Amino acid sequence: MKKFPARLFLCAVLLFSVVTYSGEWQEAGGIGLHITIPDALAPGSKVGIIAPANRATADRLELAVEFLTELGFEVIVSDNIGMETPFGIGDGSEFTRADAFNALARDPEIKMLFCLRGGYGSMHLLEYLDYDALRENRPIVVGYSDITALHTAILQNAGLLTFHGPMLSSNYGQDAAFDDLFDMLMNPRESFPLKNLDGSAFSVINEGEAEGILVGGNMTLISSLMGTPFEPDLKDKILFIEELDEAPYKLHRYVWQLKLSGYLDEVAAIVIGDILPDREYDDPDLSLKVILEALKDVTVPILYNVKAGHETNPFTLPIGAIVRIEGNEMTVIQKVVEG
């Protein structure tokens, strides 16, 4: 099957274009990005289950199919699920996983690509994805953690808004998270607030106002993509970060890498999602503390206690959407699905 390399020329195009949603040109954060949004999900829509990273067990796949079927969707399972690879990396080789992903992305009747889980391996697919098909068919893409690689590459190379949200295996049974996700995907709105699902408020450092395109995700993946053709464009963006079970010194280093490279001089704001602690350390807040310490001289608005990421019942973030921060509130100020 033909492989589709990354469109490296888009890096230059970003400097001169403006932001568009569903055919309308809009300005966002001082730098342009040509972004499209998917169609709203509807009862009976075809939903593809994908596994671009670590393997998922057969019983978890069965539960996922049952869950989506009961919600009224027609379910298509990616061909690579269940394949074995050396060292247990992914459901099939990077070529097999990319071909399976592309087969679903090229089908205009499949309205959603829903990740089973994260883990490791999504970045192996990036140079083989069919970004033209993603741009043309505009499927909803949902996942988080290792799926950050897909969110970043799809935004940069296909200009398609995606969703940092719950996954079918990792978050199975977390009803509030899936209710929030499907409400966002099935009910188009011109603007709406982003809120913790447990009702708690966001915390704030450097209180102020900011507006920009929301980008980011898992800290390890953001760091790993730097210096590649798929590194995120952070200029005038609202950078979201989250992480699970990483040693505090590594988190500190990830932030310092962004500082030394000058990227944190360019962001409009920073949003700190779930930072779940490395279980080897006694202080459950140590991981967040070292991140905040590394950010102590960053002057843009910073939100934390944002419960999106690896915590139970995370809320969904639209990656590529224009978001406004005012104090400790965060609002999406555009439609994220069309319908």
Secondary structure, DSSP 8 states (H G I E B T S, - for coil): -------TTHHHHTTT--EEETTEEE--TTS--B-B--B---TT-EEEEE-SSS---HHHHHHHHHHHHHTT-EEEE-TTTT---GGG-SSS-HHHHHHHHHHHHT-TTEEEEEES--SS-GGGGGGGS-HHHHHHH--EEEE-GGGHHHHHHHHHHH-B-EEE---TTTTTT-HHHHHHHHHHHHS--S-EEE--TTS---EEES--EEEEEEEEEEHHHHHHHTTSTT----TT-EEEEEEES--HHHHHHHHHHHHHTTGGGT-SEEEEEEEE--TTSS-TTHHHHHHHHHTTT--S-EEE----SSSSS---EEET-EEEEETTEEEE-S-SSB-
